[in-house]
C-alpha cells in the first residue's frame, strides 16, 4: 500500500517541477536493527523518487556496505543521504514524516538546483567559515 | 531543518543532520532533548525552537569558532 496519498503525490510532483539537476536519495538500512522502520523508510524514499525522472534511489545496507557508510559518515539507521551534483552533507535519521517530510522534499529541490534560498549576509558569513559545523536538528513527526 | 539544509548547500563546511527524536531515544537523551525542534551545532552551541535566519547563521559562526555557549 502506498505511504503517500494521491493528493500528497500530486503536491510533491508539482514541487518537483523545480528540480533542475539529478538528485539521489541514498538510503541506509539494516534489517536486524530496525527492520520495519528501515523498510518503511525505503518505501517512502522509493515513492518520493518515483515522482520525478530527475530523482533516484539507492538502498544500501549499513553492515554490508561499510565503506560507503563510512564515506557518508552514516552510522545509524534508518538514514537517508540527499545527494545532488555532490554530497552536500544533508542527512535524515529516522523516517522523515510529518513536517520533516516537507523538509525532505525541500532538501531534494535545493540539492538539485544547488541554489540555497539565503540572504547575502548569511552567504557571506558562511563563506568565511574555516572550521566545519555539524548542525543536528532534533524533531518529532507531529 | 530547512535553514540548516540550505546552509549545507551554500557551504561545504556545513552539514545538516535531521534526527527523528522518538526513533533515536538514546541520542535524544544524550543531547537532553526536552522540546523540539532542538538544534545542536558542533555539540557546543544549542537552542530550542526556531530562530530567524540572521541569528541562526550567527550561531553557526559561533559553533565554528568554538567560543559560544548559548
N, CA and C atoms of all chains as a GROMACS GRO file, in nm:
protein
  636
    1UNK      N    1   0.084  -0.120   0.000
    1UNK     CA    2   0.000   0.000   0.000
    1UNK      C    3   0.087   0.125   0.000
    2UNK      N    4   0.048   0.224  -0.074
    2UNK     CA    5   0.128   0.345  -0.084
    2UNK      C    6   0.130   0.421   0.049
    3UNK      N    7   0.245   0.480   0.080
    3UNK     CA    8   0.256   0.561   0.200
    3UNK      C    9   0.197   0.700   0.173
    4UNK      N   10   0.229   0.752   0.056
    4UNK     CA   11   0.181   0.885   0.020
    4UNK      C   12   0.043   0.876  -0.044
    5UNK      N   13  -0.046   0.962  -0.001
    5UNK     CA   14  -0.178   0.966  -0.063
    5UNK      C   15  -0.166   1.023  -0.204
    6UNK      N   16  -0.270   1.003  -0.284
    6UNK     CA   17  -0.268   1.056  -0.421
    6UNK      C   18  -0.251   1.208  -0.419
    7UNK      N   19  -0.312   1.272  -0.319
    7UNK     CA   20  -0.304   1.417  -0.309
    7UNK      C   21  -0.160   1.461  -0.277
    8UNK      N   22  -0.096   1.387  -0.182
    8UNK     CA   23   0.044   1.417  -0.150
    8UNK      C   24   0.134   1.398  -0.272
    9UNK      N   25   0.108   1.290  -0.344
    9UNK     CA   26   0.190   1.263  -0.462
    9UNK      C   27   0.179   1.376  -0.564
   10UNK      N   28   0.055   1.423  -0.584
   10UNK     CA   29   0.034   1.533  -0.678
   10UNK      C   30   0.108   1.659  -0.633
   11UNK      N   31   0.101   1.686  -0.501
   11UNK     CA   32   0.166   1.806  -0.448
   11UNK      C   33   0.318   1.797  -0.466
   12UNK      N   34   0.374   1.679  -0.437
   12UNK     CA   35   0.520   1.663  -0.449
   12UNK      C   36   0.561   1.668  -0.596
   13UNK      N   37   0.481   1.605  -0.680
   13UNK     CA   38   0.512   1.607  -0.825
   13UNK      C   39   0.519   1.751  -0.875
   14UNK      N   40   0.428   1.832  -0.826
   14UNK     CA   41   0.427   1.973  -0.867
   14UNK      C   42   0.552   2.045  -0.814
   15UNK      N   43   0.587   2.018  -0.688
   15UNK     CA   44   0.708   2.077  -0.630
   15UNK      C   45   0.832   2.035  -0.710
   16UNK      N   46   0.833   1.911  -0.754
   16UNK     CA   47   0.949   1.857  -0.824
   16UNK      C   48   0.966   1.916  -0.965
   17UNK      N   49   0.871   1.997  -1.008
   17UNK     CA   50   0.891   2.068  -1.135
   17UNK      C   51   1.007   2.166  -1.122
   18UNK      N   52   1.043   2.198  -0.993
   18UNK     CA   53   1.155   2.290  -0.970
   18UNK      C   54   1.291   2.220  -0.981
   19UNK      N   55   1.293   2.089  -0.986
   19UNK     CA   56   1.421   2.017  -0.996
   19UNK      C   57   1.488   2.052  -1.128
   20UNK      N   58   1.617   2.086  -1.120
   20UNK     CA   59   1.689   2.121  -1.243
   20UNK      C   60   1.798   2.020  -1.277
   21UNK      N   61   1.849   1.953  -1.177
   21UNK     CA   62   1.953   1.853  -1.199
   21UNK      C   63   1.920   1.727  -1.122
   22UNK      N   64   1.999   1.623  -1.141
   22UNK     CA   65   1.970   1.496  -1.074
   22UNK      C   66   1.984   1.507  -0.922
   23UNK      N   67   1.901   1.432  -0.852
   23UNK     CA   68   1.911   1.424  -0.706
   23UNK      C   69   1.890   1.277  -0.668
   24UNK      N   70   1.974   1.233  -0.575
   24UNK     CA   71   1.967   1.091  -0.537
   24UNK      C   72   1.947   1.078  -0.387
   25UNK      N   73   1.857   0.988  -0.350
   25UNK     CA   74   1.840   0.953  -0.208
   25UNK      C   75   1.917   0.824  -0.184
   26UNK      N   76   2.022   0.832  -0.104
   26UNK     CA   77   2.098   0.713  -0.068
   26UNK      C   78   2.045   0.666   0.067
   27UNK      N   79   1.976   0.553   0.066
   27UNK     CA   80   1.907   0.504   0.185
   27UNK      C   81   1.991   0.396   0.252
   28UNK      N   82   2.013   0.411   0.381
   28UNK     CA   83   2.083   0.307   0.457
   28UNK      C   84   1.984   0.233   0.545
   29UNK      N   85   1.989   0.099   0.537
   29UNK     CA   86   1.901   0.014   0.617
   29UNK      C   87   1.984  -0.092   0.686
   30UNK      N   88   1.920  -0.161   0.778
   30UNK     CA   89   1.984  -0.274   0.847
   30UNK      C   90   1.870  -0.353   0.908
   31UNK      N   91   1.840  -0.468   0.848
   31UNK     CA   92   1.721  -0.543   0.887
   31UNK      C   93   1.720  -0.580   1.035
   32UNK      N   94   1.836  -0.615   1.088
   32UNK     CA   95   1.841  -0.665   1.226
   32UNK      C   96   1.816  -0.554   1.329
   33UNK      N   97   1.855  -0.433   1.296
   33UNK     CA   98   1.847  -0.325   1.394
   33UNK      C   99   1.706  -0.266   1.403
   34UNK      N  100   1.652  -0.232   1.289
   34UNK     CA  101   1.522  -0.165   1.288
   34UNK      C  102   1.452  -0.200   1.157
   35UNK      N  103   1.425  -0.328   1.142
   35UNK     CA  104   1.374  -0.380   1.015
   35UNK      C  105   1.251  -0.309   0.962
   36UNK      N  106   1.149  -0.296   1.046
   36UNK     CA  107   1.024  -0.236   1.000
   36UNK      C  108   1.042  -0.089   0.963
   37UNK      N  109   1.112  -0.018   1.050
   37UNK     CA  110   1.134   0.125   1.022
   37UNK      C  111   1.215   0.143   0.896
   38UNK      N  112   1.317   0.058   0.878
   38UNK     CA  113   1.401   0.069   0.759
   38UNK      C  114   1.321   0.040   0.632
   39UNK      N  115   1.234  -0.059   0.639
   39UNK     CA  116   1.151  -0.090   0.522
   39UNK      C  117   1.058   0.027   0.488
   40UNK      N  118   0.998   0.083   0.590
   40UNK     CA  119   0.910   0.199   0.566
   40UNK      C  120   0.989   0.315   0.506
   41UNK      N  121   1.110   0.333   0.558
   41UNK     CA  122   1.196   0.442   0.508
   41UNK      C  123   1.231   0.420   0.361
   42UNK      N  124   1.265   0.295   0.328
   42UNK     CA  125   1.296   0.261   0.188
   42UNK      C  126   1.175   0.285   0.099
   43UNK      N  127   1.057   0.239   0.147
   43UNK     CA  128   0.936   0.254   0.066
   43UNK      C  129   0.905   0.401   0.041
   44UNK      N  130   0.920   0.481   0.147
   44UNK     CA  131   0.893   0.625   0.133
   44UNK      C  132   0.989   0.687   0.031
   45UNK      N  133   1.117   0.655   0.043
   45UNK     CA  134   1.217   0.711  -0.049
   45UNK      C  135   1.186   0.671  -0.194
   46UNK      N  136   1.147   0.546  -0.213
   46UNK     CA  137   1.116   0.500  -0.349
   46UNK      C  138   0.993   0.571  -0.404
   47UNK      N  139   0.892   0.587  -0.319
   47UNK     CA  140   0.771   0.656  -0.366
   47UNK      C  141   0.800   0.801  -0.403
   48UNK      N  142   0.881   0.866  -0.322
   48UNK     CA  143   0.914   1.007  -0.349
   48UNK      C  144   0.995   1.018  -0.478
   49UNK      N  145   1.096   0.933  -0.489
   49UNK     CA  146   1.184   0.942  -0.606
   49UNK      C  147   1.110   0.908  -0.735
   50UNK      N  148   1.004   0.827  -0.725
   50UNK     CA  149   0.928   0.789  -0.844
   50UNK      C  150   0.849   0.906  -0.901
   51UNK      N  151   0.843   1.016  -0.826
   51UNK     CA  152   0.761   1.130  -0.869
   51UNK      C  153   0.834   1.225  -0.962
   52UNK      N  154   0.961   1.197  -0.988
   52UNK     CA  155   1.034   1.279  -1.086
   52UNK      C  156   1.139   1.194  -1.155
   53UNK      N  157   1.157   1.217  -1.285
   53UNK     CA  158   1.261   1.140  -1.354
   53UNK      C  159   1.400   1.193  -1.322
   54UNK      N  160   1.408   1.303  -1.248
   54UNK     CA  161   1.539   1.354  -1.205
   54UNK      C  162   1.581   1.296  -1.071
   55UNK      N  163   1.490   1.226  -1.004
   55UNK     CA  164   1.520   1.172  -0.871
   55UNK      C  165   1.542   1.021  -0.879
   56UNK      N  166   1.637   0.974  -0.798
   56UNK     CA  167   1.663   0.830  -0.795
   56UNK      C  168   1.690   0.785  -0.652
   57UNK      N  169   1.692   0.653  -0.634
   57UNK     CA  170   1.713   0.596  -0.501
   57UNK      C  171   1.818   0.487  -0.510
   58UNK      N  172   1.903   0.481  -0.409
   58UNK     CA  173   1.995   0.369  -0.396
   58UNK      C  174   1.982   0.320  -0.252
   59UNK      N  175   1.955   0.192  -0.235
   59UNK     CA  176   1.941   0.138  -0.099
   59UNK      C  177   2.066   0.060  -0.064
   60UNK      N  178   2.127   0.093   0.048
   60UNK     CA  179   2.248   0.027   0.095
   60UNK      C  180   2.224  -0.034   0.232
   61UNK      N  181   2.307  -0.131   0.265
   61UNK     CA  182   2.297  -0.196   0.395
   61UNK      C  183   2.413  -0.150   0.483
   62UNK      N  184   2.378  -0.098   0.600
   62UNK     CA  185   2.480  -0.040   0.688
   62UNK      C  186   2.590  -0.140   0.724
   63UNK      N  187   2.552  -0.268   0.742
   63UNK     CA  188   2.656  -0.364   0.783
   63UNK      C  189   2.733  -0.422   0.664
   64UNK      N  190   2.672  -0.421   0.547
   64UNK     CA  191   2.742  -0.478   0.431
   64UNK      C  192   2.820  -0.371   0.355
   65UNK      N  193   2.754  -0.259   0.332
   65UNK     CA  194   2.818  -0.151   0.254
   65UNK      C  195   2.892  -0.055   0.348
   66UNK      N  196   2.985  -0.112   0.423
   66UNK     CA  197   3.050  -0.033   0.530
   66UNK      C  198   3.133   0.083   0.478
   67UNK      N  199   3.201   0.057   0.365
   67UNK     CA  200   3.286   0.166   0.312
   67UNK      C  201   3.203   0.285   0.269
   68UNK      N  202   3.091   0.257   0.204
   68UNK     CA  203   3.004   0.366   0.162
   68UNK      C  204   2.948   0.439   0.285
   69UNK      N  205   2.909   0.362   0.385
   69UNK     CA  206   2.854   0.422   0.507
   69UNK      C  207   2.959   0.513   0.572
   70UNK      N  208   3.081   0.464   0.578
   70UNK     CA  209   3.188   0.546   0.637
   70UNK      C  210   3.212   0.671   0.557
   71UNK      N  211   3.213   0.655   0.426
   71UNK     CA  212   3.237   0.771   0.339
   71UNK      C  213   3.129   0.878   0.360
   72UNK      N  214   3.006   0.832   0.382
   72UNK     CA  215   2.896   0.928   0.405
   72UNK      C  216   2.888   0.969   0.552
   73UNK      N  217   2.964   0.904   0.638
   73UNK     CA  218   2.956   0.935   0.781
   73UNK      C  219   2.826   0.889   0.843
   74UNK      N  220   2.766   0.785   0.786
   74UNK     CA  221   2.639   0.734   0.838
   74UNK      C  222   2.667   0.616   0.931
   75UNK      N  223   2.615   0.624   1.055
   75UNK     CA  224   2.643   0.517   1.150
   75UNK      C  225   2.517   0.464   1.218
   76UNK      N  226   2.401   0.512   1.175
   76UNK     CA  227   2.276   0.463   1.234
   76UNK      C  228   2.172   0.447   1.123
   77UNK      N  229   2.069   0.369   1.152
   77UNK     CA  230   1.959   0.350   1.057
   77UNK      C  231   1.826   0.368   1.129
   78UNK      N  232   1.720   0.398   1.054
   78UNK     CA  233   1.718   0.429   0.910
   78UNK      C  234   1.780   0.567   0.882
   79UNK      N  235   1.847   0.574   0.767
   79UNK     CA  236   1.910   0.700   0.730
   79UNK      C  237   1.891   0.727   0.582
   80UNK      N  238   1.885   0.856   0.547
   80UNK     CA  239   1.879   0.897   0.406
   80UNK      C  240   1.982   1.008   0.385
   81UNK      N  241   2.064   0.990   0.283
   81UNK     CA  242   2.155   1.095   0.238
   81UNK      C  243   2.091   1.159   0.115
   82UNK      N  244   2.080   1.291   0.115
   82UNK     CA  245   2.026   1.361  -0.002
   82UNK      C  246   2.144   1.417  -0.080
   83UNK      N  247   2.162   1.365  -0.201
   83UNK     CA  248   2.281   1.400  -0.278
   83UNK      C  249   2.242   1.464  -0.411
   84UNK      N  250   2.300   1.579  -0.439
   84UNK     CA  251   2.276   1.643  -0.567
   84UNK      C  252   2.398   1.623  -0.656
   85UNK      N  253   2.446   1.731  -0.717
   85UNK     CA  254   2.566   1.723  -0.800
   85UNK      C  255   2.685   1.676  -0.716
   86UNK      N  256   2.674   1.698  -0.584
   86UNK     CA  257   2.776   1.647  -0.491
   86UNK      C  258   2.706   1.613  -0.361
   87UNK      N  259   2.780   1.553  -0.268
   87UNK     CA  260   2.725   1.528  -0.136
   87UNK      C  261   2.740   1.657  -0.056
   88UNK      N  262   2.627   1.721  -0.027
   88UNK     CA  263   2.630   1.848   0.044
   88UNK      C  264   2.627   1.832   0.196
   89UNK      N  265   2.616   1.707   0.242
   89UNK     CA  266   2.615   1.685   0.386
   89UNK      C  267   2.476   1.687   0.448
   90UNK      N  268   2.374   1.657   0.368
   90UNK     CA  269   2.237   1.656   0.421
   90UNK      C  270   2.197   1.512   0.455
   91UNK      N  271   2.157   1.492   0.580
   91UNK     CA  272   2.123   1.358   0.629
   91UNK      C  273   1.989   1.362   0.702
   92UNK      N  274   1.913   1.256   0.686
   92UNK     CA  275   1.791   1.237   0.766
   92UNK      C  276   1.802   1.105   0.839
   93UNK      N  277   1.803   1.111   0.972
   93UNK     CA  278   1.799   0.988   1.054
   93UNK      C  279   1.657   0.971   1.104
   94UNK      N  280   1.599   0.853   1.075
   94UNK     CA  281   1.460   0.829   1.110
   94UNK      C  282   1.373   0.862   0.989
   95UNK      N  283   1.252   0.810   0.989
   95UNK     CA  284   1.165   0.830   0.873
   95UNK      C  285   1.119   0.976   0.868
   96UNK      N  286   1.148   1.045   0.759
   96UNK     CA  287   1.106   1.186   0.750
   96UNK      C  288   0.957   1.197   0.720
   97UNK      N  289   0.879   1.197   0.828
   97UNK     CA  290   0.734   1.210   0.810
   97UNK      C  291   0.689   1.341   0.873
   98UNK      N  292   0.563   1.374   0.855
   98UNK     CA  293   0.511   1.499   0.908
   98UNK      C  294   0.586   1.618   0.852
   99UNK      N  295   0.625   1.707   0.943
   99UNK     CA  296   0.692   1.830   0.899
   99UNK      C  297   0.825   1.799   0.830
  100UNK      N  298   0.894   1.695   0.878
  100UNK     CA  299   1.023   1.659   0.818
  100UNK      C  300   1.007   1.612   0.673
  101UNK      N  301   0.888   1.563   0.640
  101UNK     CA  302   0.869   1.520   0.501
  101UNK      C  303   0.880   1.640   0.405
  102UNK      N  304   0.821   1.752   0.446
  102UNK     CA  305   0.833   1.870   0.358
  102UNK      C  306   0.978   1.918   0.352
  103UNK      N  307   1.053   1.897   0.462
  103UNK     CA  308   1.195   1.931   0.457
  103UNK      C  309   1.273   1.838   0.364
  104UNK      N  310   1.233   1.712   0.361
  104UNK     CA  311   1.299   1.618   0.268
  104UNK      C  312   1.278   1.665   0.124
  105UNK      N  313   1.153   1.698   0.093
  105UNK     CA  314   1.122   1.744  -0.043
  105UNK      C  315   1.199   1.873  -0.074
  106UNK      N  316   1.200   1.965   0.022
  106UNK     CA  317   1.272   2.091   0.002
  106UNK      C  318   1.422   2.067  -0.017
  107UNK      N  319   1.477   1.975   0.064
  107UNK     CA  320   1.622   1.947   0.053
  107UNK      C  321   1.654   1.886  -0.083
  108UNK      N  322   1.563   1.806  -0.136
  108UNK     CA  323   1.587   1.746  -0.269
  108UNK      C  324   1.589   1.855  -0.376
  109UNK      N  325   1.499   1.952  -0.362
  109UNK     CA  326   1.493   2.060  -0.461
  109UNK      C  327   1.621   2.143  -0.456
  110UNK      N  328   1.662   2.180  -0.334
  110UNK     CA  329   1.778   2.267  -0.322
  110UNK      C  330   1.908   2.191  -0.356
  111UNK      N  331   1.912   2.061  -0.328
  111UNK     CA  332   2.029   1.981  -0.368
  111UNK      C  333   2.035   1.967  -0.520
  112UNK      N  334   1.918   1.964  -0.581
  112UNK     CA  335   1.910   1.952  -0.726
  112UNK      C  336   1.952   2.081  -0.796
  113UNK      N  337   1.905   2.193  -0.743
  113UNK     CA  338   1.935   2.321  -0.808
  113UNK      C  339   2.071   2.376  -0.765
  114UNK      N  340   2.113   2.338  -0.642
  114UNK     CA  341   2.238   2.393  -0.587
  114UNK      C  342   2.226   2.540  -0.552
  115UNK      N  343   2.100   2.589  -0.544
  115UNK     CA  344   2.079   2.731  -0.515
  115UNK      C  345   2.000   2.750  -0.386
  116UNK      N  346   2.070   2.770  -0.276
  116UNK     CA  347   2.000   2.788  -0.148
  116UNK      C  348   1.929   2.922  -0.142
  117UNK      N  349   1.816   2.923  -0.071
  117UNK     CA  350   1.741   3.048  -0.052
  117UNK      C  351   1.787   3.113   0.078
  118UNK      N  352   1.895   3.189   0.070
  118UNK     CA  353   1.953   3.254   0.187
  118UNK      C  354   1.988   3.397   0.153
  119UNK      N  355   1.993   3.481   0.256
  119UNK     CA  356   2.027   3.622   0.234
  119UNK      C  357   2.176   3.635   0.199
  120UNK      N  358   2.212   3.748   0.141
  120UNK     CA  359   2.354   3.772   0.107
  120UNK      C  360   2.439   3.774   0.232
  121UNK      N  361   2.383   3.832   0.340
  121UNK     CA  362   2.459   3.837   0.466
  121UNK      C  363   2.492   3.695   0.515
  122UNK      N  364   2.393   3.608   0.508
  122UNK     CA  365   2.414   3.469   0.551
  122UNK      C  366   2.520   3.403   0.464
  123UNK      N  367   2.510   3.422   0.333
  123UNK     CA  368   2.607   3.359   0.242
  123UNK      C  369   2.748   3.409   0.271
  124UNK      N  370   2.760   3.538   0.300
  124UNK     CA  371   2.891   3.596   0.330
  124UNK      C  372   2.947   3.535   0.459
  125UNK      N  373   2.861   3.523   0.560
  125UNK     CA  374   2.906   3.463   0.687
  125UNK      C  375   2.951   3.319   0.666
  126UNK      N  376   2.876   3.245   0.586
  126UNK     CA  377   2.910   3.104   0.564
  126UNK      C  378   3.039   3.091   0.483
  127UNK      N  379   3.058   3.183   0.391
  127UNK     CA  380   3.179   3.177   0.306
  127UNK      C  381   3.304   3.200   0.389
  128UNK      N  382   3.290   3.266   0.504
  128UNK     CA  383   3.405   3.297   0.588
  128UNK      C  384   3.438   3.183   0.685
  129UNK      N  385   3.355   3.078   0.689
  129UNK     CA  386   3.380   2.968   0.783
  129UNK      C  387   3.511   2.899   0.748
  130UNK      N  388   3.591   2.873   0.850
  130UNK     CA  389   3.716   2.798   0.826
  130UNK      C  390   3.710   2.660   0.891
  131UNK      N  391   3.615   2.643   0.983
  131UNK     CA  392   3.601   2.514   1.052
  131UNK      C  393   3.467   2.452   1.016
  132UNK      N  394   3.461   2.318   1.014
  132UNK     CA  395   3.334   2.253   0.984
  132UNK      C  396   3.231   2.269   1.096
  133UNK      N  397   3.105   2.272   1.058
  133UNK     CA  398   2.996   2.280   1.156
  133UNK      C  399   2.893   2.173   1.123
  134UNK      N  400   2.864   2.089   1.220
  134UNK     CA  401   2.755   1.993   1.201
  134UNK      C  402   2.634   2.044   1.278
  135UNK      N  403   2.524   2.063   1.206
  135UNK     CA  404   2.401   2.110   1.269
  135UNK      C  405   2.307   1.991   1.284
  136UNK      N  406   2.282   1.954   1.409
  136UNK     CA  407   2.184   1.847   1.435
  136UNK      C  408   2.051   1.914   1.467
  137UNK      N  409   1.946   1.868   1.401
  137UNK     CA  410   1.812   1.922   1.428
  137UNK      C  411   1.723   1.805   1.474
  138UNK      N  412   1.689   1.805   1.602
  138UNK     CA  413   1.601   1.702   1.656
  138UNK      C  414   1.456   1.746   1.638
  139UNK      N  415   1.375   1.655   1.587
  139UNK     CA  416   1.234   1.688   1.573
  139UNK      C  417   1.149   1.565   1.598
  140UNK      N  418   1.019   1.583   1.600
  140UNK     CA  419   0.926   1.470   1.609
  140UNK      C  420   0.826   1.482   1.495
  141UNK      N  421   0.757   1.373   1.461
  141UNK     CA  422   0.671   1.376   1.343
  141UNK      C  423   0.554   1.474   1.352
  142UNK      N  424   0.509   1.508   1.473
  142UNK     CA  425   0.388   1.591   1.482
  142UNK      C  426   0.421   1.739   1.482
  143UNK      N  427   1.499   2.257   1.023
  143UNK     CA  428   1.590   2.182   0.935
  143UNK      C  429   1.609   2.256   0.802
  144UNK      N  430   1.506   2.333   0.765
  144UNK     CA  431   1.513   2.396   0.634
  144UNK      C  432   1.635   2.489   0.623
  145UNK      N  433   1.652   2.576   0.722
  145UNK     CA  434   1.766   2.668   0.718
  145UNK      C  435   1.898   2.591   0.716
  146UNK      N  436   1.906   2.489   0.802
  146UNK     CA  437   2.030   2.410   0.812
  146UNK      C  438   2.063   2.347   0.678
  147UNK      N  439   1.963   2.293   0.611
  147UNK     CA  440   1.994   2.224   0.485
  147UNK      C  441   2.030   2.324   0.374
  148UNK      N  442   1.970   2.441   0.376
  148UNK     CA  443   2.009   2.541   0.277
  148UNK      C  444   2.153   2.588   0.303
  149UNK      N  445   2.190   2.597   0.431
  149UNK     CA  446   2.327   2.637   0.464
  149UNK      C  447   2.426   2.528   0.424
  150UNK      N  448   2.383   2.402   0.433
  150UNK     CA  449   2.471   2.292   0.390
  150UNK      C  450   2.497   2.299   0.239
  151UNK      N  451   2.397   2.343   0.165
  151UNK     CA  452   2.415   2.358   0.020
  151UNK      C  453   2.511   2.475  -0.006
  152UNK      N  454   2.496   2.582   0.072
  152UNK     CA  455   2.574   2.704   0.048
  152UNK      C  456   2.720   2.687   0.086
  153UNK      N  457   2.749   2.602   0.186
  153UNK     CA  458   2.886   2.591   0.236
  153UNK      C  459   2.929   2.446   0.250
  154UNK      N  460   3.048   2.415   0.198
  154UNK     CA  461   3.095   2.277   0.214
  154UNK      C  462   3.148   2.252   0.355
  155UNK      N  463   3.144   2.353   0.439
  155UNK     CA  464   3.182   2.335   0.580
  155UNK      C  465   3.064   2.291   0.666
  156UNK      N  466   2.942   2.306   0.613
  156UNK     CA  467   2.822   2.282   0.695
  156UNK      C  468   2.754   2.151   0.657
  157UNK      N  469   2.723   2.072   0.760
  157UNK     CA  470   2.643   1.951   0.742
  157UNK      C  471   2.511   1.969   0.816
  158UNK      N  472   2.403   1.922   0.757
  158UNK     CA  473   2.272   1.934   0.819
  158UNK      C  474   2.216   1.795   0.845
  159UNK      N  475   2.195   1.764   0.972
  159UNK     CA  476   2.153   1.629   1.010
  159UNK      C  477   2.020   1.635   1.083
  160UNK      N  478   1.917   1.584   1.021
  160UNK     CA  479   1.784   1.579   1.086
  160UNK      C  480   1.774   1.448   1.162
  161UNK      N  481   1.729   1.455   1.286
  161UNK     CA  482   1.717   1.335   1.368
  161UNK      C  483   1.575   1.326   1.422
  162UNK      N  484   1.508   1.215   1.393
  162UNK     CA  485   1.373   1.194   1.444
  162UNK      C  486   1.388   1.147   1.589
  163UNK      N  487   1.351   1.234   1.682
  163UNK     CA  488   1.386   1.213   1.823
  163UNK      C  489   1.326   1.085   1.881
  164UNK      N  490   1.204   1.051   1.843
  164UNK     CA  491   1.141   0.933   1.905
  164UNK      C  492   1.201   0.802   1.854
  165UNK      N  493   1.259   0.805   1.732
  165UNK     CA  494   1.322   0.684   1.679
  165UNK      C  495   1.464   0.666   1.732
  166UNK      N  496   1.520   0.774   1.789
  166UNK     CA  497   1.657   0.766   1.842
  166UNK      C  498   1.660   0.817   1.986
  167UNK      N  499   1.592   0.741   2.076
  167UNK     CA  500   1.579   0.788   2.214
  167UNK      C  501   1.714   0.804   2.286
  168UNK      N  502   1.809   0.716   2.256
  168UNK     CA  503   1.939   0.728   2.327
  168UNK      C  504   2.009   0.857   2.289
  169UNK      N  505   2.007   0.885   2.158
  169UNK     CA  506   2.070   1.009   2.110
  169UNK      C  507   1.998   1.130   2.169
  170UNK      N  508   1.865   1.122   2.175
  170UNK     CA  509   1.787   1.233   2.229
  170UNK      C  510   1.817   1.254   2.376
  171UNK      N  511   1.835   1.144   2.448
  171UNK     CA  512   1.872   1.156   2.590
  171UNK      C  513   2.010   1.217   2.603
  172UNK      N  514   2.102   1.170   2.520
  172UNK     CA  515   2.240   1.218   2.528
  172UNK      C  516   2.247   1.369   2.506
  173UNK      N  517   2.159   1.419   2.419
  173UNK     CA  518   2.158   1.563   2.390
  173UNK      C  519   2.049   1.637   2.468
  174UNK      N  520   1.990   1.567   2.564
  174UNK     CA  521   1.890   1.627   2.653
  174UNK      C  522   1.780   1.700   2.575
  175UNK      N  523   1.723   1.628   2.482
  175UNK     CA  524   1.615   1.687   2.402
  175UNK      C  525   1.486   1.684   2.483
  176UNK      N  526   1.443   1.801   2.530
  176UNK     CA  527   1.320   1.809   2.609
  176UNK      C  528   1.206   1.869   2.526
  177UNK      N  529   1.241   1.947   2.427
  177UNK     CA  530   1.141   2.008   2.339
  177UNK      C  531   1.200   2.011   2.198
  178UNK      N  532   1.112   2.012   2.099
  178UNK     CA  533   1.158   2.015   1.961
  178UNK      C  534   1.100   2.136   1.889
  179UNK      N  535   1.163   2.186   1.784
  179UNK     CA  536   1.295   2.140   1.740
  179UNK      C  537   1.406   2.181   1.837
  180UNK      N  538   1.502   2.091   1.855
  180UNK     CA  539   1.622   2.127   1.930
  180UNK      C  540   1.739   2.122   1.834
  181UNK      N  541   1.817   2.228   1.835
  181UNK     CA  542   1.929   2.240   1.742
  181UNK      C  543   2.060   2.233   1.821
  182UNK      N  544   2.150   2.148   1.775
  182UNK     CA  545   2.282   2.134   1.838
  182UNK      C  546   2.388   2.151   1.730
  183UNK      N  547   2.476   2.249   1.750
  183UNK     CA  548   2.579   2.276   1.650
  183UNK      C  549   2.716   2.241   1.706
  184UNK      N  550   2.783   2.147   1.642
  184UNK     CA  551   2.916   2.102   1.686
  184UNK      C  552   2.918   2.062   1.834
  185UNK      N  553   2.806   2.015   1.883
  185UNK     CA  554   2.795   1.975   2.024
  185UNK      C  555   2.834   2.089   2.119
  186UNK      N  556   2.832   2.212   2.071
  186UNK     CA  557   2.877   2.326   2.151
  186UNK      C  558   2.767   2.430   2.170
  187UNK      N  559   2.706   2.468   2.059
  187UNK     CA  560   2.601   2.570   2.064
  187UNK      C  561   2.468   2.498   2.050
  188UNK      N  562   2.376   2.524   2.141
  188UNK     CA  563   2.247   2.457   2.128
  188UNK      C  564   2.132   2.547   2.173
  189UNK      N  565   2.018   2.524   2.112
  189UNK     CA  566   1.898   2.600   2.149
  189UNK      C  567   1.774   2.525   2.105
  190UNK      N  568   1.662   2.565   2.163
  190UNK     CA  569   1.534   2.504   2.127
  190UNK      C  570   1.449   2.605   2.052
  191UNK      N  571   1.374   2.557   1.957
  191UNK     CA  572   1.282   2.643   1.882
  191UNK      C  573   1.349   2.705   1.761
  192UNK      N  574   1.265   2.763   1.676
  192UNK     CA  575   1.315   2.820   1.551
  192UNK      C  576   1.377   2.957   1.576
  193UNK      N  577   1.483   2.986   1.504
  193UNK     CA  578   1.546   3.118   1.509
  193UNK      C  579   1.537   3.183   1.372
  194UNK      N  580   1.528   3.317   1.368
  194UNK     CA  581   1.537   3.385   1.238
  194UNK      C  582   1.673   3.356   1.173
  195UNK      N  583   1.676   3.368   1.041
  195UNK     CA  584   1.798   3.332   0.966
  195UNK      C  585   1.923   3.403   1.018
  196UNK      N  586   1.914   3.533   1.047
  196UNK     CA  587   2.032   3.609   1.087
  196UNK      C  588   2.090   3.555   1.218
  197UNK      N  589   2.002   3.521   1.314
  197UNK     CA  590   2.051   3.468   1.441
  197UNK      C  591   2.102   3.325   1.425
  198UNK      N  592   2.037   3.252   1.335
  198UNK     CA  593   2.078   3.113   1.312
  198UNK      C  594   2.220   3.109   1.255
  199UNK      N  595   2.248   3.192   1.158
  199UNK     CA  596   2.383   3.190   1.098
  199UNK      C  597   2.486   3.242   1.198
  200UNK      N  598   2.447   3.335   1.284
  200UNK     CA  599   2.540   3.381   1.388
  200UNK      C  600   2.577   3.264   1.481
  201UNK      N  601   2.477   3.180   1.511
  201UNK     CA  602   2.502   3.062   1.595
  201UNK      C  603   2.597   2.965   1.524
  202UNK      N  604   2.581   2.951   1.392
  202UNK     CA  605   2.671   2.865   1.315
  202UNK      C  606   2.814   2.916   1.324
  203UNK      N  607   2.829   3.047   1.311
  203UNK     CA  608   2.963   3.109   1.318
  203UNK      C  609   3.023   3.087   1.457
  204UNK      N  610   2.940   3.103   1.562
  204UNK     CA  611   2.989   3.078   1.699
  204UNK      C  612   3.032   2.934   1.716
  205UNK      N  613   2.954   2.842   1.662
  205UNK     CA  614   2.986   2.699   1.674
  205UNK      C  615   3.118   2.668   1.604
  206UNK      N  616   3.141   2.734   1.491
  206UNK     CA  617   3.263   2.710   1.414
  206UNK      C  618   3.384   2.766   1.488
  207UNK      N  619   3.366   2.878   1.555
  207UNK     CA  620   3.480   2.940   1.622
  207UNK      C  621   3.500   2.881   1.761
  208UNK      N  622   3.400   2.805   1.808
  208UNK     CA  623   3.418   2.733   1.932
  208UNK      C  624   3.416   2.818   2.056
  209UNK      N  625   3.368   2.942   2.044
  209UNK     CA  626   3.370   3.029   2.162
  209UNK      C  627   3.231   3.056   2.218
  210UNK      N  628   3.134   2.982   2.169
  210UNK     CA  629   3.000   3.021   2.212
  210UNK      C  630   2.921   2.913   2.280
  211UNK      N  631   2.880   2.938   2.400
  211UNK     CA  632   2.777   2.854   2.462
  211UNK      C  633   2.650   2.936   2.460
  212UNK      N  634   2.540   2.873   2.427
  212UNK     CA  635   2.416   2.950   2.435
  212UNK      C  636   2.302   2.859   2.473
   0.00000   0.00000   0.00000
